[in-house]
Amino acid sequence: MAPERKTNLVFIKTKASSIDLSPTVIREREQLLQLAFQDSKWINLTEEPFKLLVILEEIRVRREHLYEEGDEPDEDNTTLNTFDEQISDLREELQKNRDDWTVDTAAMDGRKR
């Protein structure tokens, strides 16, 4: 992404297997997202000092075991919230900034801000 391009909100959708929800994989993907958006302001939905990784409800674990053998959960700065809780917080945050939204009827493109 070009540094001058403004991106307000990014959703990443993928099919997940149980390994995708292991703490190690989540941490690696969080680091990749932080590098990709290191100059952004992110979106703060809580008072916590760390960023949130939102796992949407549609992403379901295919196997019943969350962690692979030997991959124990560890404490880090990643918080997994429920979909309903996260979307509720997101709706409240978006309502606060509603006056800043683009209301033009023209099509959105990379130059629209």
N, C-alpha and C positions, 0 to 999 in steps of 0.2 A: 504494500500500500504506500502510496505517495504521502510524505509527511504533511503536505498542505491539504490533503483531502480530509474533510470532516465526516466522521462516522458517529452517529448518535447511539446506536444500539446494535449489538451483534448477537444473533442466535446461531448456534452450531447444532445441527441435527445429525445424528448418526445412529446406526443400529449397534447395540451394545451386547457384549457377552460378559460373563462374570469377571473375566480378567480386566475388562475396561473399568471396573469399579474398584479395583484393588488400590490401596493407598499409594503404591509406587507409581502406577500408571497415571492416576489422578494428579499426583505431584508433578510428573514429567509434562503432562499436557497443560497444567496450570503454568508452568515455567515457559512453555512455548507461547501461550497466549500472552503472558506478561511481556515477553520479548517483542511480540508482534504489535502490542499496544502500549509499549513502555512510555510513550509521550502523551498518552491519553489521560483524562481525569478519572476514568472508570466510572462506576455508578455505585454509590454507597446506599445500601438499603438497611443497614444496621449501624449501630454505634461501635461495632467491633473495628479494631485497627487494621484488619486484613481484608483482602478481597474475597468475594464469594464466587464459588463455582456452582452454577445452577444446573442441576440434573432434572430435566423435564420428565413429567409423568410418562410420556410415551416411551421413554428409554427403559426397557425392562430387562432384567437379568434372565438369560436363557437357561442357566443351570441353577440349582437350588443353593449351591455353596457360593458365598460371596468372594472368598479368598482362596487362592491356590494354596496347596500344601506348603507350609513354611513361610508364607507371606502374611505375617501377623500385622494387624492394624497398629499404627503408631500415632503418637500425638504430633500434629503439625498444625499449620495455620489454615487448613482447608476445612470448611464447614459444609456439611450436606444438609440442606433444609428440604422440607417437603414441598412439593409442587404448589399446592394450594397456598401455603404460607408465603412462599416466595412471590407468587403472582399477585397476591393481595398487597404485599409490600411494594411491588413494582407499580401497581395501579395507583397507590397513594403517592408515590414519588413522581409519577408522570403527571398526576393532577396538579402538583405544585408548580410545574414548569409549563403548564398548558399555554400561557400567554406567549411563550417563546416559539411555539410550533409554527411551521410553515402552513399558511392557509391558501396559498395560490392554487389555482386549478390546473396549472401547467404540469406536464409530466416531469417526474423526478429524473434527474440524471446525475452524473458524477460532479457536475458543477453547481448543482442546486444546494443552497445552504439555508 
